[in-house]
């Protein structure tokens, strides 16, 4: 994967240019980089429409909010970037992913469960 991070900055105008010129084939989606969840969703949609990858990412100075785990699953992102589970603000995101997995399995909406 060639990931558009600083190149795209979760900005739909830059992403449109990048898609036109094949700058990258994946987006590092940082929700609080662009300013609004709706803008982030639009950015992800642009990549999904081209069958490209989206990586939902935390940012420097991240908090213990687990919302990016919910967002990653909710939009169907193929990846999430939260860093090594060495600090609380990262562990909380991994724990939320496990909770989501347990819920989806219990509802019959997920047939694969990591072991």
N, C-alpha and C positions, 0 to 999 in steps of 0.2 A: 504494500500500500504506500502510496505517496500522499501524505496527510497535509491538508491545508490548515495550518494553525494560525500563525501570525500573518500568513498570506491572506487568509479569509476573515479572520477576526469575527466570525459568526455574523458577518455583514452580508445581507442578500445582494447588494449591488456588486460587491467584490466576488461573491460566489458566482453570480451570473457571468461575470467576465471570465472567471476561472474555468467554468464549465464550457464556455464558448471556445477557450484557447487550450483546454486540457491541461491546466496547471497542476491538478491533483486528481485523485480518484477517491478521496475520503475527506471528511470534515471532522475536525476536533471542535465539538459543540460545547461552548462555555456559556451557559445561560446568563450569568451575570456580567458577561463581557459586552453584550449588545444592548442590554437594558430592559428587555421585556420578554416574558415567556412566549408571547405570540410571535415575536420576531425570531426567536430561537426555533420555534416550531416551523415557521416558514422556511428558515434556512435548512433545517433537516429535510423538509418535504422536497426541496429543490434537489438534494442529493438522492433521495429515495426514488424520485421520478426518473433519474438517470441510472438507476440500479447501482448506485455507489454506496460506500460505507459511511456510517455515522458513528463517531465515538463520543459519548457524552462524558464531559470532563469536569473535574473540580478545578478550582483556581487557587493560586497562592493566597494564603491567609484564610483558607476555608474554615467554615464553622462546623459544628456537629449536626447541622441539618442534613437529613437523609433524602431530601427532595430529588436530588439528581438520580438516585437509584430508582425512584418511582417514575421519573421522567424517562430514563433509559428504557425501562420495561414498557411503559405506556406508549412510547412512539415506535417501539420495535427496533431500537438501536442494536447493532450487532455487538457493540463493545461499550465498556465503561472504564474510565481511567480515574482511579482514586488514589493511586500510590500504594506502597507496601503497607500492610496493616500494622504499622508501628506506633500510631498515635490515635487517640480517641476519635478525632474528626474523620479519620479514615475508616476505623473499625465500625463506626455507626453505619456507614454506607454499606459495608459488606454484610452486617447483621440485617439491615433492611432488605437486601437482596435475598437473603436466606428466608426471611419472613414472607416475602412475596412468593418465592418458590414454594414454600409450604402451603400457602393459601391456594395457589394455582393447582398444585397437585391435589389438594383436598377437594377442589371444585371440578376435578377431571379435565381441567383446561391445559394441563401440562403433563405429558406422559413420560418425559425423561426426567430423572432425578439424579443429580450428581451424587457420587458416593464418596 
